[in-house]
Amino acid sequence: NWTPITNFSGTFDGTGHTVSGLYYVSAEEGYVGLFGIIKEGAVVKNVTVSGYLRNGGTIGGVVGAASASTIENCKNLAFVQSTEKFAGGIAGYSNSSTIDRCCNFGTVIDTAGGYAKVGGICAGTSMATTITNCLNAGEITSIARGGGIIGSVDAENTKLSNSFNYGLVVSLGNTRNTDPICGYITQGSVCSISNTYSLTQSKNVNVDVLTKEEFADGTLLANLSKNNAGVWTSGSEFPVLVTPMYSKYEGGSRVPEPEPISLLENNLWKYSISSKYNLFNLPSLGENWKYDETDLVYTTEDWSSFMEGSIDSKKFIPKLSYN
């Protein structure tokens, strides 16, 4: 069995790597994930998890429980199951924490009744938890309280924005508390929702319902990208999160991501590049990105192949400006 990293309060940067073959099976309670518990000030970011995780406690693909912490740019591909309490694709439980730019593609199951919770991103939230720019495409199965994004909101001031659920949410018991977005909101709790989408109507929160065609044809992408440049890009069935590339380092540390400097048209942005290493952090070029020809330079350097496109069938990369 994997031994979860617990009581972590530092910064973990996976720099885009995948932790594969993560395995944990136990009937006992406890906090399980790549990290069991992260606490005050902790940051876990830029990592993908795959494997098989099952216990009788609070479990998440990336983090079992987060308190006053940040989980950023993480992906779960693992099977996650709690037989007694909370199961979440990214986090089992979040207290006063932020989950940003995370996605779940794994199957998440909670086979307990009562107050057990299961969510594609987070099973249970409390206090000032914020979830933004997240997606769930994994299948979620619940007996008690289950949601495509959040299983249960247990305290005021949970905020959810710029997110969507595409995954199937299945109830094996209480269908009233099974929902495409949020399974249950405890009396007196508040879940503020903005710019969040699903394929079917939510019973508990106000979200926009789109068809599968609108998920795929750019409608959803345009909605998610308003005032939110560089976060989402097109996928085959639905938008996906832009993932920075981490292949090049400068001075032993990753170069900061470039910031968009101007809006061109149709929500397309122009970026400024300070060095060729910085190029590796740009979003992939595609139909959602374009650059002015005045900001392009033709090149035959080997490294250009990492980020190339074409104008009139000529190879190009964004023009480099060396300090």
Beta strands, then each sheet from edge to edge (+ up, - down):
strand 1: 11-25
strand 2: 31-32
strand 3: 35-38
strand 4: 43-55
strand 5: 58-60
strand 6: 63-67
strand 7: 70-76
strand 8: 79-82
strand 9: 86-88
strand 10: 91-95
strand 11: 98-100
strand 12: 103-104
strand 13: 108-110
strand 14: 117-119
strand 15: 122-126
strand 16: 130-132
strand 17: 135-136
strand 18: 140-142
strand 19: 145-147
strand 20: 150-153
strand 21: 158-165
strand 22: 169-171
strand 23: 178-179
strand 24: 182-185
strand 25: 191-198
strand 26: 208-209
strand 27: 232-233
strand 28: 240-241
strand 29: 249-250
strand 30: 253-254
strand 31: 260-263
strand 32: 269-271
strand 33: 296-297
strand 34: 309-311
strand 35: 314-318
sheet 1: 1+ 4+ 7+ 11+ 16+ 21+ 17+ 12+
sheet 2: 1+ 4+ 8+ 13+ 18+ 22+
sheet 3: 1+ 4+ 7+ 11+ 16+ 21+ 25+ 26+
sheet 4: 2+ 5+ 9+ 14+ 19+ 23+
sheet 5: 3+ 6+ 10+ 15+ 20+ 24+
sheet 6: 27+ 28-
sheet 7: 29+ 30-
sheet 8: 31+ 32-
sheet 9: 33+ 35- 34+
end
